[in-house]
Amino acid sequence: MKFTEEFATKTDELQIASNSTLSRYTELLIAIACGMAVANIYFAHPLLDSIATEFIITPSTIGIVITITQICYALGLLLLVPLGDLLNQRHVIMGQMLMLAVALVVVGIAPTSIVFFIGIAVVGLLATITQTLVAYASTLAVPAERGRVVGFVTSGVVIGILLARTFAGIMADLGGWRSVYLSSAVLILILIGLLHKELPGTVYKRPSLTYPKLLHSVLMLFVQERILLIRGILALLIFTVFSTFWTSLVLPLSSPPYSFSHTAIGAFGLAGVSGALAAARAGRLADRGLGELTTFVALVLLIASWFFIYFINYSILVLIIGIILLDLAVQAVHVTNQSMIFTVRSEARSRLTAAYMVFYSVGSATGSIISTNIYANYGWKGVCVFGISVSALALIFWMATYRLSKKDMQK
């Protein structure tokens, strides 16, 4: 039985390699599509005041926009991303992106708050196409270059998250908050046209599963694949740190002595982009069997970044150094995580992605909720203590599971 499974996996890998037509241009398109799709769930952050004013929603209530989007994104991870292992991935990508564009238009022209909330919920659900694209790219890649491809495509995801606030702030200043979602819909439609011409079809045979059994198999992956659980918990911790920083950053920067505008605060995402781009090489290191070493170095840098971030009220330059280190570290671990889990169960990459990204969602939500409460009670110092504590916990967890993880990768 084991021999049969190994043979099937090898056959799949050979077929992927022989059918792989993923050019650098196609990689770039997929990375851009990932960034544009995921950005849609972060646009609202600098727009909450404007949305609250237009729909006459109290400031204490408008935060539910973020909550609804994140909840629906988590549901999309579990309900939609696994479809990539059941249906033709190319068709899933095209269809879901088209529906995403329609949902963005609904948000952009929403006449009432009810229509707006329905539209933003659907946007959160459909934005998970990002993870289908990542799994699709890993499937198309030649096995020897899978880590590099995953690293490059995933860098588009992180850049999309970081630049979403910048894009939203600029567009809102130019044409109001509605222009943010309408312009995004136009860009998504353009990407659909480009991807339709470039994306190849399915590269290996899909399992004959019903949809309920497919969803059940996602849950079983947590039990069957220890490397998924280990790397998923690491993802939960690093994205708790990531969300803690980026959610709370607006609070000290919008207050004296800086009193920056939302557009200016969003521009700090550019510093994070440089770190995310630098970390794209982490996939290459994983391809060479250096995933564990990369994880260790990245987690040490994550801890170090908070020593720079702490001095936010003393030097913007020092803060920027901290931002670069933090985003470099988070992205390096994230890319390494995905590169490592994609080495198992080649027939279930979409399900592996869905299962892994659940940890991401939990971590992001945890960081957002806790960081604002900590800042309100303990200030920026409290945020930094929390951030460095979770970063240290991630390093301790990696050290505790290092042998188990290495053993799983040698199977």
C-alpha positions in Angstrom: 0.0 0.0 0.0 2.8 2.4 1.0 4.7 1.5 -2.2 1.6 2.2 -4.3 1.1 5.6 -2.7 4.8 6.5 -3.2 4.6 5.4 -6.8 1.5 7.5 -7.4 3.1 10.5 -5.8 6.2 10.0 -8.0 4.1 9.6 -11.1 2.2 12.8 -10.2 5.5 14.7 -9.8 6.8 13.4 -13.1 3.6 14.4 -14.9 3.8 17.9 -13.3 7.4 18.3 -14.4 6.6 17.2 -18.0 3.6 19.4 -18.3 4.9 22.4 -16.4 4.7 25.5 -18.6 5.1 28.1 -15.8 7.1 30.9 -17.4 8.5 33.9 -15.4 5.8 36.0 -17.0 3.1 33.6 -15.8 4.7 33.6 -12.3 4.5 37.4 -12.3 0.9 37.4 -13.3 0.0 34.9 -10.6 1.9 36.9 -8.0 0.1 40.1 -9.0 -3.3 38.4 -9.0 -2.5 37.0 -5.5 -1.6 40.5 -4.2 -4.7 42.2 -5.8 -7.1 39.6 -4.5 -5.8 39.6 -0.9 -5.6 43.4 -0.8 -9.4 43.6 -1.0 -9.8 42.4 2.6 -7.4 45.1 3.9 -8.7 48.1 1.9 -11.2 49.0 4.6 -8.7 49.6 7.4 -8.0 53.3 6.5 -11.5 53.8 5.1 -13.6 53.0 8.2 -14.2 56.6 9.1 -15.5 57.5 5.7 -17.7 54.4 5.5 -19.1 55.1 8.9 -19.9 58.7 8.0 -21.7 57.8 4.7 -23.8 55.0 6.2 -24.3 56.8 9.6 -22.7 54.0 11.5 -21.2 54.7 15.0 -17.4 54.5 15.3 -17.7 51.8 17.9 -19.7 49.6 15.5 -17.9 50.2 12.2 -15.0 47.9 13.2 -17.4 45.0 12.4 -16.4 45.5 8.8 -13.0 44.0 9.5 -14.5 41.2 11.6 -17.0 40.2 8.9 -14.3 40.2 6.2 -11.9 38.0 8.3 -14.6 35.6 9.3 -15.8 35.1 5.7 -12.1 34.8 4.6 -11.7 32.0 7.0 -14.9 30.3 5.8 -13.6 30.7 2.2 -10.4 28.9 3.1 -12.3 25.9 4.3 -15.2 25.9 1.8 -13.7 27.2 -1.5 -9.9 26.6 -1.6 -10.3 22.8 -1.4 -12.2 22.9 -4.6 -8.8 23.2 -6.4 -8.3 19.5 -5.6 -11.7 18.5 -6.9 -12.3 20.7 -10.0 -10.2 22.1 -12.8 -8.1 24.7 -11.0 -8.0 27.0 -14.0 -11.8 27.1 -14.2 -12.0 27.7 -10.4 -9.6 30.6 -10.6 -11.3 32.3 -13.5 -14.8 31.8 -12.1 -13.9 33.0 -8.6 -12.0 36.0 -9.8 -15.0 37.0 -12.0 -17.4 36.7 -9.0 -14.9 38.7 -6.9 -15.0 41.6 -9.4 -18.8 41.6 -9.3 -18.8 41.7 -5.5 -16.3 44.6 -5.5 -18.7 46.5 -7.8 -21.6 45.8 -5.4 -19.5 47.2 -2.6 -18.5 50.3 -4.6 -22.1 51.2 -5.6 -23.8 50.0 -2.4 -26.8 52.3 -1.7 -27.3 51.1 1.9 -25.3 49.7 4.7 -27.0 46.3 4.4 -25.9 46.0 0.7 -22.5 47.1 1.7 -22.1 44.5 4.5 -23.4 41.7 2.2 -21.0 42.8 -0.5 -18.0 43.0 1.8 -18.8 39.6 3.3 -18.8 38.1 -0.3 -15.5 39.9 -1.0 -13.9 38.3 2.0 -15.2 34.8 1.0 -13.9 35.1 -2.6 -10.6 36.8 -1.8 -9.4 33.3 -0.9 -8.7 32.8 -4.6 -5.3 33.9 -3.5 -4.6 30.6 -1.8 -5.9 28.6 -4.8 -3.5 30.5 -7.0 -0.6 29.7 -4.6 -1.4 26.0 -4.7 -1.9 26.1 -8.5 1.5 27.7 -8.9 3.2 25.0 -6.7 1.5 22.3 -8.8 2.7 23.8 -12.1 6.3 24.3 -10.9 9.0 21.7 -11.5 9.6 20.0 -8.2 13.2 21.2 -8.0 12.0 24.8 -8.2 8.8 24.6 -6.2 10.2 26.5 -3.3 11.4 29.3 -5.5 8.1 29.6 -7.2 6.1 29.5 -4.0 8.4 32.1 -2.5 7.9 34.4 -5.5 4.2 34.0 -5.7 3.7 34.3 -1.9 5.7 37.6 -2.0 2.9 39.0 -4.1 0.5 38.1 -1.3 2.5 39.9 1.4 3.1 42.9 -0.8 -0.6 43.1 -1.5 -1.4 43.1 2.2 1.2 45.8 2.9 0.3 48.0 0.0 -3.5 47.7 0.4 -3.6 50.6 2.9 -1.4 52.8 0.8 -3.5 52.2 -2.3 -6.7 52.7 -0.4 -5.5 55.9 1.2 -4.4 57.4 -2.1 -7.5 56.4 -4.0 -9.8 57.6 -1.2 -8.1 61.0 -1.2 -8.5 61.2 -5.0 -12.1 59.9 -5.5 -13.6 58.8 -2.2 -13.8 55.4 -0.5 -16.0 53.9 -3.3 -13.3 54.5 -5.9 -11.1 52.1 -4.0 -13.4 49.1 -4.6 -14.4 50.1 -8.1 -10.9 50.6 -9.3 -9.9 47.2 -7.8 -12.8 45.6 -9.7 -11.4 47.1 -13.0 -7.9 45.8 -12.2 -9.3 42.3 -11.3 -11.1 42.2 -14.7 -7.9 43.1 -16.5 -6.1 40.4 -14.7 -8.8 37.9 -15.6 -8.2 38.7 -19.3 -4.4 38.2 -18.9 -4.6 35.0 -16.9 -7.1 33.5 -19.3 -4.5 33.7 -22.0 -1.6 32.5 -19.9 -2.8 29.8 -17.4 -2.4 26.2 -18.6 -5.0 23.6 -17.7 -5.0 20.9 -15.1 -1.6 19.1 -14.9 -2.6 15.9 -13.1 -5.7 13.9 -12.4 -7.9 15.0 -9.6 -9.2 12.5 -6.9 -12.7 11.3 -7.4 -14.2 12.7 -4.2 -17.5 14.2 -3.4 -17.5 17.7 -1.9 -18.5 16.6 1.6 -15.7 14.0 1.6 -13.3 16.6 0.3 -14.1 18.9 3.2 -13.7 16.0 5.7 -10.3 15.2 4.2 -9.2 18.8 5.0 -9.9 18.2 8.7 -8.1 14.8 8.5 -4.9 16.5 7.2 -4.4 18.0 10.7 -4.2 14.5 12.1 -2.4 12.7 9.2 0.3 15.3 8.4 2.4 16.3 11.4 4.5 18.7 9.3 1.3 20.6 8.6 0.5 20.9 12.2 4.0 22.0 13.2 4.3 24.6 10.4 0.7 25.7 11.0 1.4 26.6 14.6 4.5 28.5 13.5 2.3 30.4 11.1 -0.2 31.2 13.8 2.5 32.7 16.0 4.3 34.7 13.3 1.1 36.1 11.9 0.0 37.0 15.5 3.2 39.1 15.6 2.7 40.5 12.1 -0.9 41.5 12.8 0.0 42.9 16.3 2.5 45.3 14.7 0.5 46.4 11.6 -2.8 46.8 13.4 -1.4 48.9 16.3 1.1 51.0 14.2 -1.6 53.5 13.2 -2.2 54.4 16.9 1.1 56.0 17.8 1.7 57.4 14.3 -1.6 59.2 14.2 -1.0 60.7 17.6 1.4 63.5 18.7 4.3 64.0 18.1 3.7 62.7 14.5 0.0 63.0 13.8 0.5 61.4 10.4 -2.4 61.1 7.9 -3.8 57.7 6.9 -2.0 58.0 3.6 1.3 58.7 5.3 0.9 55.8 7.7 0.0 53.5 4.8 3.3 54.5 3.1 5.2 52.7 5.8 4.0 49.5 4.0 6.6 50.3 1.4 9.3 49.6 4.0 7.7 46.2 4.6 7.7 45.5 0.9 11.4 45.6 0.7 11.7 43.0 3.5 9.1 40.8 1.8 10.9 40.9 -1.5 14.2 40.0 0.2 12.5 37.0 1.8 11.4 35.6 -1.5 14.8 33.8 -1.7 13.7 31.7 1.3 12.0 29.3 -1.2 15.3 28.7 -2.9 16.9 27.8 0.4 14.1 25.4 1.1 14.7 23.7 -2.3 18.3 23.1 -1.2 17.2 21.5 2.0 17.9 24.5 4.2 14.3 25.2 5.4 15.1 24.6 9.1 18.1 26.8 9.1 16.2 29.5 7.3 13.4 29.3 9.9 15.9 29.6 12.8 17.6 32.7 11.3 14.2 34.3 10.5 12.8 33.8 14.0 16.0 35.3 15.5 15.5 38.3 13.2 11.8 38.5 14.2 12.8 38.9 17.8 15.5 41.4 17.0 13.1 43.6 15.0 11.2 44.5 18.1 14.2 46.1 19.6 14.2 48.6 16.7 10.4 48.9 16.7 10.4 49.9 20.4 12.0 53.3 19.6 9.1 54.5 17.4 8.9 57.8 19.3 12.6 58.5 19.0 13.5 57.8 15.3 11.4 57.0 12.2 14.6 55.6 10.6 15.1 53.0 13.4 11.4 52.1 13.1 11.8 51.5 9.3 14.7 49.2 10.0 12.5 47.3 12.4 9.7 47.1 9.8 12.1 45.7 7.2 13.4 43.0 9.6 9.9 42.1 10.8 8.5 41.6 7.3 11.6 39.8 6.1 11.4 37.4 9.0 7.6 36.7 8.7 7.8 36.3 5.0 10.8 34.0 5.2 9.1 31.7 7.7 5.8 31.8 5.7 7.5 30.8 2.4 9.5 28.1 4.1 6.4 26.7 5.7 4.5 26.4 2.4 7.5 25.0 0.6 7.8 22.3 3.2 4.2 21.3 3.4 3.9 21.2 -0.4 6.4 18.3 -0.4 3.7 15.9 0.9 0.5 14.8 -0.6 0.9 16.2 -4.1 -2.8 15.4 -4.9 -4.0 17.6 -2.0 -2.1 20.8 -2.4 -5.2 23.0 -2.4 -6.4 21.3 0.8 -3.0 21.6 2.4 -3.1 25.3 1.6 -6.6 25.7 3.0 -5.6 23.9 6.2 -2.4 25.8 6.7 -4.0 29.2 6.1 -6.6 28.6 8.8 -3.7 29.1 11.2 -2.8 32.3 9.4 -6.4 33.6 9.9 -6.5 32.7 13.6 -3.1 34.4 14.1 -4.1 37.5 12.2 -7.4 37.9 14.1 -5.7 37.2 17.5 -3.0 39.9 16.8 -5.6 42.5 15.7 -7.8 42.0 18.8 -5.1 41.8 21.4 -2.8 44.5 20.1 -5.4 47.4 20.3 -6.4 46.4 23.8 -2.8 46.2 25.0 -2.0 49.6 23.5 -5.1 51.1 25.2 -3.9 49.9 28.6 -0.1 49.7 28.4 0.9 51.8 25.4 3.5 51.1 22.8 5.8 49.5 25.3 3.1 46.9 26.1 2.7 46.1 22.4 6.4 45.6 22.0 6.6 43.3 25.1 3.7 41.2 23.7 5.3 41.1 20.2 8.7 40.0 21.4 7.2 37.5 23.7 5.2 35.8 20.9 8.3 35.9 18.7 10.3 34.2 21.4 7.6 31.6 21.8 7.8 30.9 18.1 11.5 30.3 18.4 11.1 28.0 21.4 8.4 26.0 19.6 10.6 25.6 16.6 13.4 24.3 18.8 11.1 21.9 20.5 9.7 20.5 17.3 12.9 20.6 15.2 13.7 16.9 15.3 10.1 15.9 14.6 9.9 18.3 11.6 13.3 17.1 10.3 12.2 13.5 10.6 9.0 14.1 8.7 10.9 15.9 5.9 13.3 12.9 5.5 10.5 10.4 4.9 
